[in-house]
Amino acid sequence: MYGIEVSPDLISKVTDAVTDKLTSWQNRPLDAVWPIIYIDALRIQIRSGSVASKPVYLAVGVDMDGCKDVLGLWVGDEGEGATTWMTVPSELRNRGVEDVCIVACDGLKGLPDAVTATWPRATVQTCVVHLIRASLRLASKQHHPALVASLKAIYTASTEQAAEQALQEFAASELGQRYPAVLRTWQAAWSEFTPYLAFPPEIRKVVYSTNLIESINARLRKTTRNRGHFPSEQAALKVLYLAVRELINPKARDVNHVAAHWKKALNQFSLFFEYRLNTR
């Protein structure tokens, strides 16, 4: 475009500087206690002989001040299990994370076992928004309003027993009979969903809302989509790191703040989780 040729050696030198910063960022020390950590995945195209789709897992933590931070990025394989997932919590623990109250995720297979093995007192919570979206994907759009109303009766129930009753009513309804896959989706995630029902309203608001990680994911997906596929995992991580660095500015505390009601949620976290957050 500009009539200038750039040699591969120059490109390597420029990207090596990014690699050093990426390594430093991936190994930086973290706070000892986190009220909540979200773990999610996005898929990218990587060329390794042939182009293959691989998941990139990211962990986003909310600190004691209610500010979000991307704790790390990991390129995974197609096979998911407790052994595969142990890399993520183990690395976070080695970087200083001693305890997490809630780990919210999207039903990632093997993750609950890896989390409880690393942080025995952590509560693994399936993301409610992801459950709802998974349900809507299985239903015709004309039935979405009725389906949302039925699901709302489940996740806004005051107790687990009330939620079970709402689920049974949905199963017996015409909508439940029409979409049995939606019922199976909730039944499969039930053990990871039900901890949500025991939380007070202030904590429910924080766990239910995934805007903080969804906005990051949307930006990262846009970044990777514009580039098609990547020549290697390291090249993909470089681009994702630069996007994260642009999104998460330590000086912009007002931008990174989760919500105005965070202090109320933090008080409930301290009470509900037996004062585990009173570390400073």
Short mmCIF file of the C-alpha atoms (twelve columns), coordinates in Angstrom:
data_MODEL
# 
_entry.id   MODEL 
# 
loop_
_atom_site.group_PDB 
_atom_site.id 
_atom_site.type_symbol 
_atom_site.label_atom_id 
_atom_site.label_alt_id 
_atom_site.label_comp_id 
_atom_site.label_asym_id 
_atom_site.label_seq_id 
_atom_site.Cartn_x 
_atom_site.Cartn_y 
_atom_site.Cartn_z 
_atom_site.pdbx_PDB_model_num 
ATOM 1   C CA . MET A 1   0.000   0.000   0.000  1 
ATOM 2   C CA . TYR A 2   2.811   2.449   0.903  1 
ATOM 3   C CA . GLY A 3   5.455   1.024   -1.422 1 
ATOM 4   C CA . ILE A 4   7.556   -0.230  1.484  1 
ATOM 5   C CA . GLU A 5   8.741   -3.808  1.865  1 
ATOM 6   C CA . VAL A 6   8.898   -5.277  5.359  1 
ATOM 7   C CA . SER A 7   11.173  -8.253  5.895  1 
ATOM 8   C CA . PRO A 8   10.164  -11.285 7.966  1 
ATOM 9   C CA . ASP A 9   13.058  -10.498 10.338 1 
ATOM 10  C CA . LEU A 10  11.621  -7.067  11.098 1 
ATOM 11  C CA . ILE A 11  8.167   -8.528  11.735 1 
ATOM 12  C CA . SER A 12  9.717   -11.099 14.071 1 
ATOM 13  C CA . LYS A 13  11.539  -8.404  16.043 1 
ATOM 14  C CA . VAL A 14  8.393   -6.307  16.410 1 
ATOM 15  C CA . THR A 15  6.238   -9.223  17.528 1 
ATOM 16  C CA . ASP A 16  8.947   -10.481 19.900 1 
ATOM 17  C CA . ALA A 17  8.452   -7.298  21.917 1 
ATOM 18  C CA . VAL A 18  4.756   -8.133  22.194 1 
ATOM 19  C CA . THR A 19  5.649   -11.701 23.218 1 
ATOM 20  C CA . ASP A 20  7.728   -10.436 26.141 1 
ATOM 21  C CA . LYS A 21  4.868   -8.251  27.340 1 
ATOM 22  C CA . LEU A 22  2.386   -11.097 26.871 1 
ATOM 23  C CA . THR A 23  4.554   -13.429 28.948 1 
ATOM 24  C CA . SER A 24  4.920   -10.826 31.676 1 
ATOM 25  C CA . TRP A 25  1.161   -10.212 31.691 1 
ATOM 26  C CA . GLN A 26  0.348   -13.921 31.810 1 
ATOM 27  C CA . ASN A 27  2.665   -14.399 34.810 1 
ATOM 28  C CA . ARG A 28  1.834   -11.280 36.839 1 
ATOM 29  C CA . PRO A 29  0.839   -11.843 40.496 1 
ATOM 30  C CA . LEU A 30  -2.867  -11.674 41.366 1 
ATOM 31  C CA . ASP A 31  -4.922  -10.851 44.464 1 
ATOM 32  C CA . ALA A 32  -5.291  -13.628 47.016 1 
ATOM 33  C CA . VAL A 33  -9.112  -13.565 47.193 1 
ATOM 34  C CA . TRP A 34  -11.696 -12.868 44.481 1 
ATOM 35  C CA . PRO A 35  -15.459 -12.585 45.027 1 
ATOM 36  C CA . ILE A 36  -16.206 -13.946 41.560 1 
ATOM 37  C CA . ILE A 37  -14.329 -15.199 38.510 1 
ATOM 38  C CA . TYR A 38  -16.030 -15.776 35.165 1 
ATOM 39  C CA . ILE A 39  -14.562 -18.371 32.807 1 
ATOM 40  C CA . ASP A 40  -15.710 -18.415 29.214 1 
ATOM 41  C CA . ALA A 41  -14.476 -19.482 25.798 1 
ATOM 42  C CA . LEU A 42  -14.366 -18.172 22.253 1 
ATOM 43  C CA . ARG A 43  -13.304 -20.074 19.167 1 
ATOM 44  C CA . ILE A 44  -10.569 -19.026 16.754 1 
ATOM 45  C CA . GLN A 45  -9.168  -20.463 13.531 1 
ATOM 46  C CA . ILE A 46  -5.539  -21.596 13.720 1 
ATOM 47  C CA . ARG A 47  -3.526  -23.011 10.835 1 
ATOM 48  C CA . SER A 48  -1.483  -26.018 11.858 1 
ATOM 49  C CA . GLY A 49  -1.032  -27.924 8.621  1 
ATOM 50  C CA . SER A 50  -4.746  -27.383 8.029  1 
ATOM 51  C CA . VAL A 51  -6.972  -24.711 9.526  1 
ATOM 52  C CA . ALA A 52  -8.672  -25.919 12.720 1 
ATOM 53  C CA . SER A 53  -11.065 -24.304 15.158 1 
ATOM 54  C CA . LYS A 54  -9.694  -24.123 18.697 1 
ATOM 55  C CA . PRO A 55  -11.157 -22.705 21.904 1 
ATOM 56  C CA . VAL A 56  -9.489  -19.850 23.745 1 
ATOM 57  C CA . TYR A 57  -10.449 -19.767 27.409 1 
ATOM 58  C CA . LEU A 58  -10.406 -16.507 29.293 1 
ATOM 59  C CA . ALA A 59  -10.822 -15.842 32.989 1 
ATOM 60  C CA . VAL A 60  -12.280 -12.489 34.042 1 
ATOM 61  C CA . GLY A 61  -12.193 -11.659 37.736 1 
ATOM 62  C CA . VAL A 62  -14.115 -9.071  39.751 1 
ATOM 63  C CA . ASP A 63  -11.946 -7.709  42.533 1 
ATOM 64  C CA . MET A 64  -12.896 -6.341  45.946 1 
ATOM 65  C CA . ASP A 65  -13.554 -2.900  44.445 1 
ATOM 66  C CA . GLY A 66  -15.946 -4.347  41.860 1 
ATOM 67  C CA . CYS A 67  -13.527 -3.773  38.984 1 
ATOM 68  C CA . LYS A 68  -13.029 -6.353  36.246 1 
ATOM 69  C CA . ASP A 69  -9.704  -7.709  35.092 1 
ATOM 70  C CA . VAL A 70  -8.819  -10.333 32.500 1 
ATOM 71  C CA . LEU A 71  -6.680  -12.741 34.503 1 
ATOM 72  C CA . GLY A 72  -5.419  -14.849 31.633 1 
ATOM 73  C CA . LEU A 73  -5.885  -16.424 28.201 1 
ATOM 74  C CA . TRP A 74  -5.319  -20.073 27.343 1 
ATOM 75  C CA . VAL A 75  -5.572  -21.881 23.999 1 
ATOM 76  C CA . GLY A 76  -7.256  -25.238 24.544 1 
ATOM 77  C CA . ASP A 77  -7.791  -28.456 22.633 1 
ATOM 78  C CA . GLU A 78  -10.981 -30.059 21.420 1 
ATOM 79  C CA . GLY A 79  -10.999 -32.578 24.257 1 
ATOM 80  C CA . GLU A 80  -12.238 -31.093 27.526 1 
ATOM 81  C CA . GLY A 81  -12.007 -32.765 30.911 1 
ATOM 82  C CA . ALA A 82  -10.839 -32.245 34.466 1 
ATOM 83  C CA . THR A 83  -7.211  -32.894 33.455 1 
ATOM 84  C CA . THR A 84  -7.370  -30.353 30.629 1 
ATOM 85  C CA . TRP A 85  -9.073  -27.781 32.816 1 
ATOM 86  C CA . MET A 86  -6.624  -28.127 35.709 1 
ATOM 87  C CA . THR A 87  -4.200  -25.871 33.824 1 
ATOM 88  C CA . VAL A 88  -6.392  -22.784 34.261 1 
ATOM 89  C CA . PRO A 89  -7.147  -22.834 38.033 1 
ATOM 90  C CA . SER A 90  -3.714  -24.267 38.849 1 
ATOM 91  C CA . GLU A 91  -1.978  -21.416 37.046 1 
ATOM 92  C CA . LEU A 92  -4.194  -18.858 38.767 1 
ATOM 93  C CA . ARG A 93  -3.458  -20.428 42.147 1 
ATOM 94  C CA . ASN A 94  0.288   -20.397 41.429 1 
ATOM 95  C CA . ARG A 95  -0.010  -16.680 40.672 1 
ATOM 96  C CA . GLY A 96  -1.480  -16.000 44.104 1 
ATOM 97  C CA . VAL A 97  -5.228  -16.735 43.939 1 
ATOM 98  C CA . GLU A 98  -5.870  -18.565 47.218 1 
ATOM 99  C CA . ASP A 99  -9.663  -18.469 47.309 1 
ATOM 100 C CA . VAL A 100 -12.611 -17.683 45.029 1 
ATOM 101 C CA . CYS A 101 -16.186 -17.399 46.277 1 
ATOM 102 C CA . ILE A 102 -17.963 -18.078 42.962 1 
ATOM 103 C CA . VAL A 103 -16.652 -19.383 39.651 1 
ATOM 104 C CA . ALA A 104 -19.266 -18.700 36.968 1 
ATOM 105 C CA . CYS A 105 -19.020 -20.592 33.694 1 
ATOM 106 C CA . ASP A 106 -21.037 -21.868 30.745 1 
ATOM 107 C CA . GLY A 107 -21.347 -25.572 31.508 1 
ATOM 108 C CA . LEU A 108 -17.782 -26.289 30.416 1 
ATOM 109 C CA . LYS A 109 -17.221 -30.021 30.823 1 
ATOM 110 C CA . GLY A 110 -14.667 -30.917 33.478 1 
ATOM 111 C CA . LEU A 111 -14.333 -27.391 34.850 1 
ATOM 112 C CA . PRO A 112 -16.320 -27.905 38.106 1 
ATOM 113 C CA . ASP A 113 -14.046 -30.788 39.141 1 
ATOM 114 C CA . ALA A 114 -10.923 -28.769 38.356 1 
ATOM 115 C CA . VAL A 115 -12.204 -25.746 40.295 1 
ATOM 116 C CA . THR A 116 -13.170 -27.664 43.432 1 
ATOM 117 C CA . ALA A 117 -9.855  -29.523 43.363 1 
ATOM 118 C CA . THR A 118 -8.018  -26.191 43.337 1 
ATOM 119 C CA . TRP A 119 -10.322 -24.126 45.578 1 
ATOM 120 C CA . PRO A 120 -12.362 -26.559 47.730 1 
ATOM 121 C CA . ARG A 121 -14.630 -23.834 49.123 1 
ATOM 122 C CA . ALA A 122 -15.481 -22.274 45.741 1 
ATOM 123 C CA . THR A 123 -19.040 -22.450 44.413 1 
ATOM 124 C CA . VAL A 124 -19.260 -23.375 40.721 1 
ATOM 125 C CA . GLN A 125 -22.220 -21.564 39.161 1 
ATOM 126 C CA . THR A 126 -23.572 -22.082 35.662 1 
ATOM 127 C CA . CYS A 127 -24.233 -18.762 33.970 1 
ATOM 128 C CA . VAL A 128 -27.986 -18.129 33.958 1 
ATOM 129 C CA . VAL A 129 -27.845 -15.929 30.862 1 
ATOM 130 C CA . HIS A 130 -26.055 -18.657 28.929 1 
ATOM 131 C CA . LEU A 131 -28.707 -21.180 29.980 1 
ATOM 132 C CA . ILE A 132 -31.428 -18.878 28.711 1 
ATOM 133 C CA . ARG A 133 -29.633 -18.282 25.412 1 
ATOM 134 C CA . ALA A 134 -29.035 -22.001 24.948 1 
ATOM 135 C CA . SER A 135 -32.758 -22.564 25.489 1 
ATOM 136 C CA . LEU A 136 -33.798 -19.878 23.005 1 
ATOM 137 C CA . ARG A 137 -31.554 -21.363 20.323 1 
ATOM 138 C CA . LEU A 138 -33.631 -24.541 20.520 1 
ATOM 139 C CA . ALA A 139 -36.987 -22.806 20.070 1 
ATOM 140 C CA . SER A 140 -38.767 -20.983 17.291 1 
ATOM 141 C CA . LYS A 141 -38.678 -17.202 17.607 1 
ATOM 142 C CA . GLN A 142 -42.446 -17.010 17.760 1 
ATOM 143 C CA . HIS A 143 -42.317 -18.957 21.039 1 
ATOM 144 C CA . HIS A 144 -39.473 -16.949 22.612 1 
ATOM 145 C CA . PRO A 145 -41.702 -14.611 24.710 1 
ATOM 146 C CA . ALA A 146 -43.599 -17.522 26.262 1 
ATOM 147 C CA . LEU A 147 -40.392 -19.492 26.780 1 
ATOM 148 C CA . VAL A 148 -38.664 -16.570 28.492 1 
ATOM 149 C CA . ALA A 149 -41.631 -16.197 30.843 1 
ATOM 150 C CA . SER A 150 -41.528 -19.908 31.735 1 
ATOM 151 C CA . LEU A 151 -37.771 -19.856 32.349 1 
ATOM 152 C CA . LYS A 152 -38.036 -16.703 34.445 1 
ATOM 153 C CA . ALA A 153 -40.307 -18.568 36.853 1 
ATOM 154 C CA . ILE A 154 -37.444 -21.035 37.348 1 
ATOM 155 C CA . TYR A 155 -34.460 -18.734 37.873 1 
ATOM 156 C CA . THR A 156 -36.356 -16.150 39.950 1 
ATOM 157 C CA . ALA A 157 -37.771 -18.780 42.315 1 
ATOM 158 C CA . SER A 158 -37.174 -18.045 45.990 1 
ATOM 159 C CA . THR A 159 -36.028 -21.588 46.807 1 
ATOM 160 C CA . GLU A 160 -34.726 -24.681 45.052 1 
ATOM 161 C CA . GLN A 161 -38.009 -26.466 45.762 1 
ATOM 162 C CA . ALA A 162 -39.958 -23.661 44.078 1 
ATOM 163 C CA . ALA A 163 -37.605 -23.802 41.095 1 
ATOM 164 C CA . GLU A 164 -38.097 -27.560 40.795 1 
ATOM 165 C CA . GLN A 165 -41.866 -27.025 40.839 1 
ATOM 166 C CA . ALA A 166 -41.567 -24.402 38.075 1 
ATOM 167 C CA . LEU A 167 -39.413 -26.790 36.041 1 
ATOM 168 C CA . GLN A 168 -41.988 -29.563 36.439 1 
ATOM 169 C CA . GLU A 169 -44.751 -27.202 35.352 1 
ATOM 170 C CA . PHE A 170 -42.728 -26.271 32.278 1 
ATOM 171 C CA . ALA A 171 -42.139 -29.962 31.487 1 
ATOM 172 C CA . ALA A 172 -45.888 -30.628 31.662 1 
ATOM 173 C CA . SER A 173 -46.827 -27.573 29.617 1 
ATOM 174 C CA . GLU A 174 -47.471 -27.489 25.885 1 
ATOM 175 C CA . LEU A 175 -44.252 -25.511 25.443 1 
ATOM 176 C CA . GLY A 176 -42.240 -28.092 27.387 1 
ATOM 177 C CA . GLN A 177 -43.737 -30.910 25.321 1 
ATOM 178 C CA . ARG A 178 -42.883 -29.048 22.133 1 
ATOM 179 C CA . TYR A 179 -39.256 -28.406 23.132 1 
ATOM 180 C CA . PRO A 180 -37.988 -31.344 25.227 1 
ATOM 181 C CA . ALA A 181 -34.382 -30.360 24.441 1 
ATOM 182 C CA . VAL A 182 -34.862 -27.152 26.465 1 
ATOM 183 C CA . LEU A 183 -35.959 -29.235 29.437 1 
ATOM 184 C CA . ARG A 184 -32.912 -31.487 29.083 1 
ATOM 185 C CA . THR A 185 -30.657 -28.418 28.912 1 
ATOM 186 C CA . TRP A 186 -31.835 -27.250 32.328 1 
ATOM 187 C CA . GLN A 187 -31.846 -30.739 33.813 1 
ATOM 188 C CA . ALA A 188 -28.250 -31.332 32.693 1 
ATOM 189 C CA . ALA A 189 -27.102 -28.056 34.272 1 
ATOM 190 C CA . TRP A 190 -29.285 -28.304 37.365 1 
ATOM 191 C CA . SER A 191 -26.568 -29.172 39.913 1 
ATOM 192 C CA . GLU A 192 -24.465 -26.180 38.778 1 
ATOM 193 C CA . PHE A 193 -27.493 -23.882 38.475 1 
ATOM 194 C CA . THR A 194 -29.103 -24.450 41.888 1 
ATOM 195 C CA . PRO A 195 -26.416 -22.672 43.998 1 
ATOM 196 C CA . TYR A 196 -27.763 -19.470 42.420 1 
ATOM 197 C CA . LEU A 197 -31.094 -20.010 44.193 1 
ATOM 198 C CA . ALA A 198 -29.488 -19.825 47.636 1 
ATOM 199 C CA . PHE A 199 -27.867 -16.441 46.990 1 
ATOM 200 C CA . PRO A 200 -29.433 -13.228 48.319 1 
ATOM 201 C CA . PRO A 201 -30.752 -10.784 45.668 1 
ATOM 202 C CA . GLU A 202 -27.614 -8.617  45.742 1 
ATOM 203 C CA . ILE A 203 -25.391 -11.564 44.790 1 
ATOM 204 C CA . ARG A 204 -27.909 -12.869 42.258 1 
ATOM 205 C CA . LYS A 205 -27.668 -9.572  40.360 1 
ATOM 206 C CA . VAL A 206 -23.910 -9.943  39.997 1 
ATOM 207 C CA . VAL A 207 -23.970 -13.628 39.075 1 
ATOM 208 C CA . TYR A 208 -26.898 -13.344 36.670 1 
ATOM 209 C CA . SER A 209 -25.539 -10.376 34.741 1 
ATOM 210 C CA . THR A 210 -22.673 -11.327 32.443 1 
ATOM 211 C CA . ASN A 211 -22.362 -7.972  30.707 1 
ATOM 212 C CA . LEU A 212 -18.825 -7.506  31.971 1 
ATOM 213 C CA . ILE A 213 -17.499 -10.637 30.250 1 
ATOM 214 C CA . GLU A 214 -19.885 -10.514 27.286 1 
ATOM 215 C CA . SER A 215 -18.616 -7.082  26.276 1 
ATOM 216 C CA . ILE A 216 -15.031 -8.344  26.409 1 
ATOM 217 C CA . ASN A 217 -15.905 -11.476 24.434 1 
ATOM 218 C CA . ALA A 218 -17.708 -9.464  21.778 1 
ATOM 219 C CA . ARG A 219 -14.662 -7.251  21.267 1 
ATOM 220 C CA . LEU A 220 -12.284 -10.218 21.139 1 
ATOM 221 C CA . ARG A 221 -14.491 -12.053 18.650 1 
ATOM 222 C CA . LYS A 222 -14.553 -8.989  16.427 1 
ATOM 223 C CA . THR A 223 -10.767 -8.750  16.600 1 
ATOM 224 C CA . THR A 224 -10.223 -12.380 15.631 1 
ATOM 225 C CA . ARG A 225 -12.988 -12.469 13.024 1 
ATOM 226 C CA . ASN A 226 -11.399 -9.605  11.095 1 
ATOM 227 C CA . ARG A 227 -8.170  -11.593 10.769 1 
ATOM 228 C CA . GLY A 228 -9.583  -14.882 9.540  1 
ATOM 229 C CA . HIS A 229 -7.205  -17.558 10.775 1 
ATOM 230 C CA . PHE A 230 -3.860  -17.322 12.593 1 
ATOM 231 C CA . PRO A 231 -0.580  -19.034 11.654 1 
ATOM 232 C CA . SER A 232 -0.002  -20.256 15.226 1 
ATOM 233 C CA . GLU A 233 -1.418  -20.245 18.759 1 
ATOM 234 C CA . GLN A 234 1.188   -17.699 19.824 1 
ATOM 235 C CA . ALA A 235 0.149   -15.320 17.031 1 
ATOM 236 C CA . ALA A 236 -3.467  -15.566 18.163 1 
ATOM 237 C CA . LEU A 237 -2.554  -14.891 21.783 1 
ATOM 238 C CA . LYS A 238 -0.582  -11.794 20.770 1 
ATOM 239 C CA . VAL A 239 -3.593  -10.280 19.013 1 
ATOM 240 C CA . LEU A 240 -5.937  -11.169 21.881 1 
ATOM 241 C CA . TYR A 241 -3.532  -9.734  24.447 1 
ATOM 242 C CA . LEU A 242 -3.310  -6.427  22.575 1 
ATOM 243 C CA . ALA A 243 -7.108  -6.274  22.422 1 
ATOM 244 C CA . VAL A 244 -7.361  -7.005  26.157 1 
ATOM 245 C CA . ARG A 245 -4.755  -4.381  26.956 1 
ATOM 246 C CA . GLU A 246 -6.818  -1.828  25.080 1 
ATOM 247 C CA . LEU A 247 -10.036 -2.856  26.821 1 
ATOM 248 C CA . ILE A 248 -8.756  -3.117  30.390 1 
ATOM 249 C CA . ASN A 249 -7.121  0.143   31.386 1 
ATOM 250 C CA . PRO A 250 -6.038  0.097   35.044 1 
ATOM 251 C CA . LYS A 251 -6.412  3.880   35.228 1 
ATOM 252 C CA . ALA A 252 -10.015 3.868   34.006 1 
ATOM 253 C CA . ARG A 253 -11.570 2.562   37.196 1 
ATOM 254 C CA . ASP A 254 -14.961 4.079   36.389 1 
ATOM 255 C CA . VAL A 255 -15.035 2.269   33.033 1 
ATOM 256 C CA . ASN A 256 -14.043 -1.064  34.542 1 
ATOM 257 C CA . HIS A 257 -16.471 -0.866  37.447 1 
ATOM 258 C CA . VAL A 258 -19.134 -3.569  37.395 1 
ATOM 259 C CA . ALA A 259 -22.133 -1.714  38.805 1 
ATOM 260 C CA . ALA A 260 -23.179 1.025   41.200 1 
ATOM 261 C CA . HIS A 261 -24.664 -1.561  43.578 1 
ATOM 262 C CA . TRP A 262 -21.374 -3.440  44.001 1 
ATOM 263 C CA . LYS A 263 -20.865 -2.392  47.635 1 
ATOM 264 C CA . LYS A 264 -24.208 -3.927  48.607 1 
ATOM 265 C CA . ALA A 265 -23.201 -7.103  46.795 1 
ATOM 266 C CA . LEU A 266 -19.793 -7.108  48.499 1 
ATOM 267 C CA . ASN A 267 -21.439 -6.895  51.921 1 
ATOM 268 C CA . GLN A 268 -23.613 -9.895  51.067 1 
ATOM 269 C CA . PHE A 269 -20.587 -11.772 49.736 1 
ATOM 270 C CA . SER A 270 -18.827 -11.234 53.071 1 
ATOM 271 C CA . LEU A 271 -21.838 -12.493 55.022 1 
ATOM 272 C CA . PHE A 272 -22.857 -15.340 52.723 1 
ATOM 273 C CA . PHE A 273 -19.324 -16.676 52.356 1 
ATOM 274 C CA . GLU A 274 -18.483 -16.532 56.062 1 
ATOM 275 C CA . TYR A 275 -16.361 -13.392 55.963 1 
ATOM 276 C CA . ARG A 276 -13.843 -14.984 53.577 1 
ATOM 277 C CA . LEU A 277 -13.443 -11.603 51.879 1 
ATOM 278 C CA . ASN A 278 -12.420 -9.741  55.044 1 
ATOM 279 C CA . THR A 279 -8.737  -10.053 54.235 1 
ATOM 280 C CA . ARG A 280 -7.768  -6.413  54.185 1 
# 
